[in-house]
Amino acid sequence: KPSCQLVATRAGAHGNRDLHARHEGLRNEMTSFTQLLLAFTLPPLRLRPHLASSRLARLTMADERGVATDSTKRSGFRFSSGGASSDGLGDSKPSSPYLPISEGYLDGDKPDAAWALAATNFVKQGRTILSQIGETVGLLPGDPLRPPACLGLSLSNEAVKEAERRREAAGGSVDAHPVSRTLYDVGCLLLDNLFDQRPIQRFWFLEIIARIPYFSYVSMLHLYESFGWWRGPELRKVHNAEEWNELHHLLIMEALGGNAQWSDRFLGYHVAFAYYWFLLGVYLCSPRIAYQFMELLEAHAVDTYSTFVKENRERLSQLPPPAVARSYYTEGDLYYFDDFQVDRKPGSRRPACDSLLDVFENIAIDEGEHVKTMRACQDYAVLGKVVVSPHAVNSDTSSATSDEERRALWKQWAEEVNQLGGAAGPRVSFGAESSEEWPLK
């Protein structure tokens, strides 16, 4: 019996090893097949940002080949000197450790027919589906150095809720329509469950949604103006600047890998599409409610970003800012940056951007400025208090409210012109009491 049991045991062991070997061989064949498939379907050097390898491998401690910036001196990190900026901004700074956003910024080579763009996008997204499935089931190895997982950042849903409760208790609640409040609560619940402990992905989703209201508002203002119902060029200008601000928030999150997974992008794009048409209908019926709903979202963004900064302050202070953040907050033309902040004078806010901590603090302040602008837009819709760009220059006739006042201003202008022209020059006539005309000389 012992000999039989030993033979049986050995046989079973050999059988298990054979089975395991066959299993490993099959897995290797599947992995090779999947990698071969991806190699043929993914074009070389044209990988989307979410498939690119992380540049954080180039962040080294006291690398003699690197060039230190102000933020890296403070954190102890240095950049590798291996090429130009990978954020696609065309500068000559050392390579950014984050993902390139050049393709995400342009999102295509040229304008084209809708069906051509849709087909191209379908192919791109289809390739990334294979990649995500392969990594999920273990057929493809994941990149441990690819953002945002390698950044080591976190966000507590309960802390965000507590921040919102404190704000509302302090008098910062939004007096929203019951339907708007219900939709908002449902949306927050979905965010908490879909993006739990995935803060950068959550922020990317928030920013892809946050741009949509300004698209809707501008579309409706164009409609009103096309029909000759109402014209609000200054309001359109402010909304364009707000969208430009949200676009750069979105680009920052893409540089941090927020749109890495196909499933997050699929959800974000489709929710944004539905949200756009929903807000068109709301604005058509009540601009005030449309602005009020956006105030709810912007106030939630302030709570979320503020909580995130509080929980990750030390870690964020050790990481450098993406190049797109430096470009938006400190370099180039800052006209649009000033234009969405209706309560500030142009040039009065020039924030620092030396670390990732500065970046997220700036974003939190930006969202607070959006809250103020949405409140001002509601007052415009209800009370008629005009919202204008901070760069707008009031004309001399802006305070004239009657024909008599405007007539007096024109007379004053005519007298000033006549004085400048002199006695021999042409005279400006105004009103029926004067028979003088422009002499033909």
Backbone torsions as a table, in degrees:
resi	resn	phi	psi	omega
1	LYS	NA	-45.0	178.2
2	PRO	-59.9	-40.3	179.8
3	SER	-65.6	-39.0	178.2
4	CYS	-64.5	-43.1	179.4
5	GLN	-64.2	-38.5	179.8
6	LEU	-65.0	-43.8	177.8
7	VAL	-61.8	-42.6	-180.0
8	ALA	-63.9	-40.8	-179.8
9	THR	-64.3	-45.2	178.3
10	ARG	-62.4	-41.2	178.9
11	ALA	-61.9	-42.2	178.7
12	GLY	-64.9	-38.2	179.8
13	ALA	-65.3	-43.2	177.6
14	HIS	-61.8	-40.0	179.7
15	GLY	-63.9	-41.3	178.6
16	ASN	-64.3	-41.7	179.1
17	ARG	-64.9	-40.3	177.7
18	ASP	-63.1	-43.3	179.1
19	LEU	-63.3	-42.3	178.7
20	HIS	-64.8	-40.1	179.0
21	ALA	-64.1	-42.7	178.2
22	ARG	-63.4	-39.0	179.7
23	HIS	-63.6	-43.4	179.5
24	GLU	-66.2	-38.4	178.4
25	GLY	-63.7	-42.9	178.1
26	LEU	-62.6	-41.0	-179.5
27	ARG	-65.5	-41.8	178.8
28	ASN	-63.9	-40.0	178.0
29	GLU	-63.1	-42.4	178.8
30	MET	-64.0	-41.2	179.1
31	THR	-63.8	-44.7	178.6
32	SER	-62.0	-41.1	179.4
33	PHE	-63.6	-43.9	-179.5
34	THR	-64.8	-43.1	178.5
35	GLN	-64.9	-38.2	177.6
36	LEU	-64.6	-41.0	178.7
37	LEU	-62.1	-44.1	179.1
38	LEU	-66.3	-35.4	-179.7
39	ALA	-63.4	-35.9	179.7
40	PHE	-80.6	-29.1	-175.8
41	THR	-90.5	-26.8	-179.5
42	LEU	-92.9	121.6	180.0
43	PRO	-70.1	141.2	-179.6
44	PRO	-67.7	142.1	176.3
45	LEU	60.5	17.5	177.5
46	ARG	-127.9	28.8	-178.5
47	LEU	-66.8	141.8	173.3
48	ARG	-65.5	158.0	-177.1
49	PRO	-56.2	-33.3	-176.4
50	HIS	-73.6	-13.6	178.2
51	LEU	-101.0	-11.9	-178.0
52	ALA	-70.4	149.1	177.8
53	SER	-70.3	150.1	-178.0
54	SER	-67.9	140.2	175.0
55	ARG	-88.0	1.9	178.8
56	LEU	-66.4	-17.7	175.6
57	ALA	-63.9	-21.0	179.7
58	ARG	-83.9	-7.8	176.2
59	LEU	-81.7	114.8	-179.1
60	THR	-126.9	158.2	177.3
61	MET	-85.0	117.2	176.3
62	ALA	54.8	46.2	176.4
63	ASP	-72.8	122.1	-174.7
64	GLU	-66.8	-20.7	-179.1
65	ARG	-84.4	-10.8	-173.6
66	GLY	-85.5	171.2	176.6
67	VAL	-121.4	119.8	-175.1
68	ALA	-81.7	139.4	171.6
69	THR	-107.4	179.8	-178.8
70	ASP	-60.1	-42.9	-178.1
71	SER	-69.6	-37.9	-178.2
72	THR	-74.1	-28.9	174.5
73	LYS	-62.7	-39.7	-178.2
74	ARG	-71.4	-36.0	-175.7
75	SER	-91.4	-17.7	-178.0
76	GLY	94.6	-3.7	179.0
77	PHE	-88.5	155.4	172.5
78	ARG	-134.9	150.9	176.8
79	PHE	-85.2	148.0	170.0
80	SER	-74.7	147.5	-178.7
81	SER	-94.3	36.6	-174.4
82	GLY	-95.6	50.1	171.9
83	GLY	125.2	-177.7	-177.8
84	ALA	-79.5	176.4	-177.3
85	SER	-61.5	136.2	-178.9
86	SER	-91.6	3.3	179.5
87	ASP	-84.0	1.5	174.1
88	GLY	74.8	22.5	-177.8
89	LEU	-97.7	-3.0	173.9
90	GLY	78.9	15.1	177.9
91	ASP	-90.1	172.7	-177.5
92	SER	-106.3	20.3	179.8
93	LYS	-72.6	163.7	176.8
94	PRO	-59.1	161.4	-175.0
95	SER	-58.3	137.4	176.5
96	SER	-77.5	144.2	178.8
97	PRO	-78.8	-5.2	-175.6
98	TYR	-97.4	179.5	-176.4
99	LEU	-75.1	148.9	178.3
100	PRO	-69.4	140.9	179.6
101	ILE	-117.9	13.7	-177.6
102	SER	-62.3	-46.5	179.4
103	GLU	-70.0	-37.6	178.4
104	GLY	-67.1	-29.5	179.8
105	TYR	-71.2	-46.1	-178.8
106	LEU	-88.2	-37.0	177.5
107	ASP	55.6	46.6	178.4
108	GLY	142.1	163.2	-177.9
109	ASP	-85.3	-34.1	-175.0
110	LYS	-163.5	161.8	172.6
111	PRO	-65.1	146.9	-177.9
112	ASP	-153.9	177.0	176.7
113	ALA	-62.4	151.1	-175.4
114	ALA	-58.3	-43.8	-177.2
115	TRP	-68.4	-31.9	177.6
116	ALA	-69.0	-43.5	177.9
117	LEU	-64.5	-39.9	179.6
118	ALA	-64.7	-40.8	-179.7
119	ALA	-66.5	-41.8	178.5
120	THR	-62.5	-44.0	-179.8
121	ASN	-66.1	-35.9	178.9
122	PHE	-62.5	-40.5	179.2
123	VAL	-66.2	-44.9	179.4
124	LYS	-60.4	-48.6	-178.0
125	GLN	-66.9	-35.1	179.3
126	GLY	-62.7	-37.8	178.5
127	ARG	-63.7	-40.4	-177.8
128	THR	-73.0	-22.9	174.3
129	ILE	-62.0	-44.9	178.7
130	LEU	-59.7	-42.0	-179.8
131	SER	-63.6	-45.6	-178.9
132	GLN	-65.7	-40.7	178.9
133	ILE	-64.5	-41.7	180.0
134	GLY	-62.0	-41.1	178.3
135	GLU	-71.6	-34.2	-177.7
136	THR	-66.9	-42.6	-177.4
137	VAL	-89.3	-1.7	176.3
138	GLY	89.0	9.5	178.5
139	LEU	-78.6	-26.5	177.6
140	LEU	-119.5	138.0	178.9
141	PRO	-74.0	139.6	175.0
142	GLY	-82.1	157.4	179.0
143	ASP	-93.5	108.4	-177.8
144	PRO	-68.6	-14.7	-179.4
145	LEU	-101.0	9.0	-179.0
146	ARG	-87.3	129.2	175.3
147	PRO	-63.5	152.2	7.2
148	PRO	-95.1	-3.0	-174.8
149	ALA	-61.5	-36.0	-175.8
150	CYS	-75.3	-9.7	-176.2
151	LEU	-77.3	-21.5	177.9
152	GLY	69.3	38.9	-178.1
153	LEU	-105.6	152.9	-176.7
154	SER	-142.8	165.2	177.4
155	LEU	-154.1	128.2	-180.0
156	SER	-93.7	124.5	177.1
157	ASN	-62.6	-39.6	-179.3
158	GLU	-65.5	-36.1	178.2
159	ALA	-66.4	-36.7	177.3
160	VAL	-65.5	-43.5	178.0
161	LYS	-62.0	-39.8	179.6
162	GLU	-66.2	-38.8	176.9
163	ALA	-63.4	-38.6	178.1
164	GLU	-67.0	-41.0	178.6
165	ARG	-63.7	-41.2	179.0
166	ARG	-64.9	-40.3	179.2
167	ARG	-62.8	-45.5	-178.8
168	GLU	-68.3	-35.4	177.6
169	ALA	-67.5	-28.2	-179.8
170	ALA	-85.0	5.9	178.5
171	GLY	96.6	11.3	-179.2
172	GLY	-98.4	19.2	-179.4
173	SER	-73.6	155.1	179.3
174	VAL	-100.7	124.5	-179.7
175	ASP	-79.6	76.8	-172.1
176	ALA	-92.0	158.9	173.6
177	HIS	-63.9	143.5	-178.4
178	PRO	-54.5	-38.6	178.7
179	VAL	-66.0	-42.5	178.5
180	SER	-61.9	-41.9	-179.3
181	ARG	-66.2	-37.7	178.6
182	THR	-65.2	-45.1	178.3
183	LEU	-62.9	-38.2	178.7
184	TYR	-63.7	-45.2	-179.6
185	ASP	-63.5	-39.9	178.2
186	VAL	-64.8	-42.3	178.7
187	GLY	-62.2	-40.8	178.0
188	CYS	-64.7	-37.7	178.2
189	LEU	-63.4	-42.3	178.4
190	LEU	-65.2	-41.3	178.2
191	LEU	-60.0	-44.2	-178.3
192	ASP	-62.3	-34.6	-176.7
193	ASN	-86.8	-35.9	-176.8
194	LEU	-80.0	-28.3	-174.1
195	PHE	-124.2	34.0	178.6
196	ASP	-63.6	125.5	-178.4
197	GLN	57.6	29.1	173.1
198	ARG	-130.3	68.6	-170.4
199	PRO	-64.9	-41.5	-177.1
200	ILE	-67.1	-39.9	175.8
201	GLN	-63.7	-38.1	177.8
202	ARG	-64.2	-42.4	179.9
203	PHE	-66.1	-39.2	177.1
204	TRP	-61.2	-43.4	178.6
205	PHE	-62.5	-42.4	178.8
206	LEU	-61.7	-41.1	-176.9
207	GLU	-73.9	-33.2	177.0
208	ILE	-67.4	-28.9	176.5
209	ILE	-81.9	-35.6	-173.2
210	ALA	-66.0	-24.6	179.0
211	ARG	-74.8	-27.2	-169.8
212	ILE	-61.0	-44.4	-179.0
213	PRO	-55.9	-37.7	-178.7
214	TYR	-70.4	-33.2	170.3
215	PHE	-60.3	-45.1	-178.5
216	SER	-65.9	-44.6	-179.5
217	TYR	-60.4	-46.2	-178.6
218	VAL	-66.1	-37.2	177.4
219	SER	-61.2	-43.9	179.6
220	MET	-68.2	-37.4	177.9
221	LEU	-66.1	-36.4	174.5
222	HIS	-63.8	-40.3	179.1
223	LEU	-63.0	-46.8	179.4
224	TYR	-60.4	-41.8	-178.4
225	GLU	-71.0	-35.1	179.3
226	SER	-65.6	-34.6	178.0
227	PHE	-83.0	-6.5	-177.9
228	GLY	76.0	19.2	-178.5
229	TRP	-79.7	-45.1	-176.0
230	TRP	-162.5	144.6	-178.5
231	ARG	-124.6	126.3	179.5
232	GLY	-135.9	68.2	-176.7
233	PRO	-63.3	-35.7	179.9
234	GLU	-67.4	-37.5	178.0
235	LEU	-66.4	-40.5	175.9
236	ARG	-62.0	-38.6	-179.9
237	LYS	-62.9	-42.5	178.8
238	VAL	-65.2	-43.1	179.7
239	HIS	-64.4	-37.5	177.1
240	ASN	-62.6	-40.6	178.3
241	ALA	-67.4	-35.4	177.1
242	GLU	-65.2	-42.3	178.7
243	GLU	-64.4	-38.0	178.8
244	TRP	-62.6	-38.3	177.1
245	ASN	-64.6	-46.3	-180.0
246	GLU	-66.4	-32.7	176.7
247	LEU	-60.1	-42.8	-178.9
248	HIS	-72.4	-31.2	170.4
249	HIS	-59.9	-42.9	-179.8
250	LEU	-63.7	-43.2	179.8
251	LEU	-64.1	-35.8	176.9
252	ILE	-62.7	-44.2	179.8
253	MET	-67.0	-32.9	176.4
254	GLU	-68.9	-37.1	175.9
255	ALA	-64.1	-27.9	178.1
256	LEU	-89.0	3.3	176.3
257	GLY	86.9	21.2	-177.4
258	GLY	-67.2	-23.7	-180.0
259	ASN	-106.3	31.6	-174.5
260	ALA	-67.1	-35.7	-173.9
261	GLN	-95.4	137.5	178.8
262	TRP	-61.3	-38.5	-177.1
263	SER	-63.1	-37.6	177.2
264	ASP	-67.0	-41.3	179.2
265	ARG	-66.5	-42.6	179.7
266	PHE	-58.1	-46.7	180.0
267	LEU	-65.5	-45.6	-177.2
268	GLY	-62.5	-45.7	-177.5
269	TYR	-65.9	-39.7	-177.5
270	HIS	-74.9	-36.5	174.8
271	VAL	-65.2	-40.0	178.9
272	ALA	-62.1	-41.0	179.6
273	PHE	-62.3	-46.6	179.5
274	ALA	-66.6	-39.0	-179.0
275	TYR	-63.1	-37.4	179.8
276	TYR	-59.4	-50.6	-177.5
277	TRP	-71.0	-32.5	175.4
278	PHE	-61.4	-45.0	-178.3
279	LEU	-71.0	-29.4	174.2
280	LEU	-58.9	-45.2	178.3
281	GLY	-65.5	-40.1	179.3
282	VAL	-64.9	-45.4	-178.9
283	TYR	-64.9	-35.6	179.1
284	LEU	-61.3	-35.1	-179.3
285	CYS	-90.1	-37.6	-176.3
286	SER	-158.0	99.9	175.4
287	PRO	-58.6	-33.9	-179.0
288	ARG	-61.4	-45.2	-179.7
289	ILE	-67.1	-36.2	177.8
290	ALA	-62.5	-43.3	177.1
291	TYR	-69.4	-34.7	-179.5
292	GLN	-65.3	-40.8	179.1
293	PHE	-64.7	-38.0	177.8
294	MET	-68.6	-32.4	175.7
295	GLU	-62.1	-38.5	175.8
296	LEU	-57.9	-47.9	-177.9
297	LEU	-66.7	-40.1	-179.5
298	GLU	-68.6	-37.3	176.4
299	ALA	-64.4	-38.9	175.8
300	HIS	-63.9	-37.7	178.5
301	ALA	-63.6	-39.4	177.1
302	VAL	-60.9	-45.9	178.9
303	ASP	-61.8	-42.3	-176.8
304	THR	-66.9	-50.3	-178.8
305	TYR	-66.6	-38.1	179.1
306	SER	-64.0	-42.0	177.6
307	THR	-65.1	-40.8	179.3
308	PHE	-61.9	-43.5	178.8
309	VAL	-63.6	-40.8	-179.3
310	LYS	-64.4	-39.0	-176.8
311	GLU	-78.6	-25.6	-172.7
312	ASN	-122.8	23.6	-173.1
313	ARG	-55.8	-49.4	-176.1
314	GLU	-64.6	-44.8	-179.0
315	ARG	-65.3	-43.6	-179.5
316	LEU	-63.7	-34.7	-179.3
317	SER	-68.4	-16.9	-179.9
318	GLN	-92.0	-6.4	-175.9
319	LEU	-108.1	142.0	-179.4
320	PRO	-76.5	160.3	178.0
321	PRO	-80.0	149.5	171.6
322	PRO	-65.0	152.4	-178.8
323	ALA	-61.3	-34.5	-179.1
324	VAL	-66.6	-30.4	176.6
325	ALA	-70.1	-43.8	176.8
326	ARG	-60.7	-41.4	-178.7
327	SER	-62.4	-41.6	-175.4
328	TYR	-75.5	-42.0	-171.3
329	TYR	-90.1	-23.5	-172.2
330	THR	-130.5	-14.1	-172.7
331	GLU	-123.5	160.5	172.5
332	GLY	71.9	-156.6	-176.7
333	ASP	-82.4	117.0	-178.7
334	LEU	-100.7	20.2	-179.0
335	TYR	-60.0	-49.7	-178.9
336	TYR	-67.4	-30.7	177.9
337	PHE	-63.1	-38.7	177.6
338	ASP	-75.4	-28.1	-166.0
339	ASP	-71.7	-26.0	-178.1
340	PHE	-88.1	-7.6	-178.2
341	GLN	-97.3	83.7	-169.5
342	VAL	-70.8	-17.9	-179.9
343	ASP	-94.8	4.2	-178.7
344	ARG	-120.9	148.3	174.2
345	LYS	-75.5	144.6	178.8
346	PRO	-57.5	133.5	179.7
347	GLY	85.6	-2.8	-177.3
348	SER	-79.9	-16.2	179.3
349	ARG	-123.2	113.3	176.0
350	ARG	-131.9	85.7	-173.1
351	PRO	-73.9	156.2	173.9
352	ALA	-75.0	156.1	178.3
353	CYS	-147.3	62.0	-176.2
354	ASP	-101.8	-9.8	-179.6
355	SER	-153.0	171.1	177.0
356	LEU	-67.3	-25.5	174.0
357	LEU	-63.1	-45.0	176.5
358	ASP	-59.5	-39.3	-178.3
359	VAL	-61.1	-49.4	-177.2
360	PHE	-73.2	-30.2	173.2
361	GLU	-66.1	-39.4	176.7
362	ASN	-63.5	-41.3	179.7
363	ILE	-63.9	-41.7	178.8
364	ALA	-61.2	-41.5	177.7
365	ILE	-66.6	-39.9	176.2
366	ASP	-56.3	-44.9	-178.9
367	GLU	-64.3	-35.2	174.8
368	GLY	-64.0	-36.4	175.7
369	GLU	-66.4	-35.4	175.9
370	HIS	-63.7	-38.2	177.1
371	VAL	-59.3	-45.9	179.1
372	LYS	-61.5	-41.4	-179.4
373	THR	-66.3	-39.3	178.4
374	MET	-65.8	-35.7	175.7
375	ARG	-65.9	-40.8	177.6
376	ALA	-64.4	-37.5	178.2
377	CYS	-66.5	-35.6	175.8
378	GLN	-65.3	-40.9	176.1
379	ASP	-63.9	-34.7	176.3
380	TYR	-62.8	-44.3	-177.1
381	ALA	-70.6	-30.1	-175.8
382	VAL	-98.4	-46.8	-172.3
383	LEU	-103.6	-12.1	-178.7
384	GLY	80.8	16.5	177.2
385	LYS	-76.7	110.9	-168.6
386	VAL	-66.9	134.3	173.2
387	VAL	-98.3	122.0	-178.9
388	VAL	-128.8	161.0	176.1
389	SER	-65.0	145.1	175.2
390	PRO	-60.4	-20.9	179.2
391	HIS	-85.6	-5.7	-177.0
392	ALA	-66.7	139.1	177.2
393	VAL	-110.0	119.8	-179.3
394	ASN	-70.0	133.6	178.3
395	SER	-80.2	168.0	-179.0
396	ASP	-68.5	-20.9	-176.8
397	THR	-93.9	4.6	-175.7
398	SER	-67.0	-28.5	-178.1
399	SER	-91.9	-3.6	-179.8
400	ALA	-79.5	121.7	-174.6
401	THR	-112.1	-4.6	-178.2
402	SER	-137.5	165.4	178.8
403	ASP	-63.5	-37.9	-179.9
404	GLU	-62.4	-43.2	179.3
405	GLU	-65.6	-42.9	178.4
406	ARG	-65.0	-37.2	178.8
407	ARG	-64.2	-39.8	178.7
408	ALA	-65.2	-38.7	178.1
409	LEU	-65.4	-38.8	177.6
410	TRP	-66.0	-38.2	177.5
411	LYS	-63.4	-42.1	178.2
412	GLN	-61.7	-40.9	178.3
413	TRP	-63.6	-42.7	-179.8
414	ALA	-62.6	-40.9	178.9
415	GLU	-64.4	-40.5	179.3
416	GLU	-64.4	-40.2	178.7
417	VAL	-65.5	-41.4	-179.7
418	ASN	-65.0	-37.9	178.3
419	GLN	-66.2	-39.9	179.1
420	LEU	-69.2	-33.5	-178.3
421	GLY	-74.5	-25.2	-178.9
422	GLY	84.1	172.3	-175.7
423	ALA	-67.9	-31.9	-176.6
424	ALA	-86.2	-12.0	-176.1
425	GLY	-84.1	-179.6	179.3
426	PRO	-68.3	149.3	-179.5
427	ARG	-110.1	143.5	177.7
428	VAL	-98.6	125.3	177.9
429	SER	-100.0	144.1	178.9
430	PHE	-145.6	123.5	175.6
431	GLY	92.9	163.2	-176.5
432	ALA	-75.4	-18.6	-176.4
433	GLU	-74.7	-12.6	-178.7
434	SER	-111.4	133.7	179.1
435	SER	-104.1	3.5	-178.8
436	GLU	-72.8	146.1	177.3
437	GLU	-132.8	171.6	177.4
438	TRP	-68.6	119.2	175.4
439	PRO	-72.1	142.5	179.3
440	LEU	-90.4	98.1	179.4
441	LYS	-119.3	NA	NA
